[in-house]
Amino acid sequence: MVSPSTFRKKLYHWSSLHPRKDPWIEERDPYRIWISEVLLQQTRSDQARSRYISFLKRFPTLNSLANAKEEAVLLQWQGLGYYARAKNLLRAARILESDYNGIFPQTPAALSTLPGIGSYTAAAIASFAFGHPTAVIDGNVIRVLSRILGIPYLPDTSALKASWQELAQRYLDKSAPARYNQAIMNFGALQCKPAAPGCSDCPFAIYCEAHRSGRIRDYPAKKKKLPRHERHFNYFLMVDPDGKCAIHQRDHDDIWGGLHQLPMIETSNKTEAADFDDYRLKDAFPWILHPTRPEFLASKTAVLSHQLVHCIFYRLSCHAHSAKIKPLLSFENTQNLVNFAFPSVLRRFITDSLKKGLC
């Protein structure tokens, strides 16, 4: 087994030969570190780079984020998915401004009390911004230590999380936690990759239990994938006589909560235009008058972590009964649609529809 001192020495040597150019590398501003870490939770690093820059351009300070409207934050987050991240950013920013005078707490324990900041993100902010001697444990770190030390299990219970934290702390360079944490995460991302690790030129190959046993892919153990729940969303592109398009905001307690969408009917199975007669349309949309037979336009599928959403798009010409329009429904000029945040699948459809002159 490799000793902590040898591990750190070899890790730092590897790191000096493989510098990363990401804009958040060596950042010490807790706000900027926080934004980068939340982005990287569920976003590829190449996509996160450009969005990190654009997000900070729109919200350069904690105060600017705290004072933003949710719609503006969701619009900036559009296309990244996992929109709870954006909502938690806003919630936490407002708490930091109101309860902490705009100053980030410096310990993982205190940071973990903020919305959307779990143990990993708290450790990252604390170590990178304030030099707190706490080891970060993300997927890259788990993979590196699991393979080298021959530890197959994941930190998926409270007891195992505590065990992993104790192990990671043992290897941490407490005199330079930011340098160490960045180095081991980079090593996992670039060298000890999930599917095609660079074992032939790995500085830890002679120590690595997974490499020695020829079972690289078995470390760490794989999470059991849950079957995706399939849903069927039937969207209606409704354009009034003035050329305005009907949109409304989704409920916050479902996927894509808080984002906007076209009027929609969810069904248990795939549908066709003939399935939506006058009665069914008026039942779902009591504010429309004299709807025409829906016209099929397109179908797309959104693949989420635990859901498979089949989206069917129809065009529906109609007049609106203004007294019955739902509070969250509005008819917007098509040129204004860019100012609303939509799920990616809807944004692509609306963009294509505008190009084709459908709305």
Secondary structure, 3 states (H helix, E strand, C coil): CCCHHHHHHHHHHHHHHCCCCCCCCCCCCHHHHHHHHHHHHCCCHHHHHHHHHHHHHHCCCHHHHHCCCHHHHHHHHCCCCCCHHHHHHHHHHHHHHHHCCCCCCCCHHHHCCCCCCCHHHHHHHHHHHHCCCCCCCCHHHHHHHHHHHCCCCCCCCHHHHHHHHHHHHHHCCCCCHHHHHHHHHHHHHHCCCCCCCCHHHCCCCCCCHHHHHCCHHHCCCCCCCCCCEEEEEEEEEEECCCCCEEEEECCCCCCCCCCEECCEEEECCCCCHHHCCHHHHHHHCCCEECCCCCEEEEEEEEECCCEEEEEEEEEEECEECHHHCCCCEEEECHHHHHHCCCCHHHHHHHHHHHHHCCC
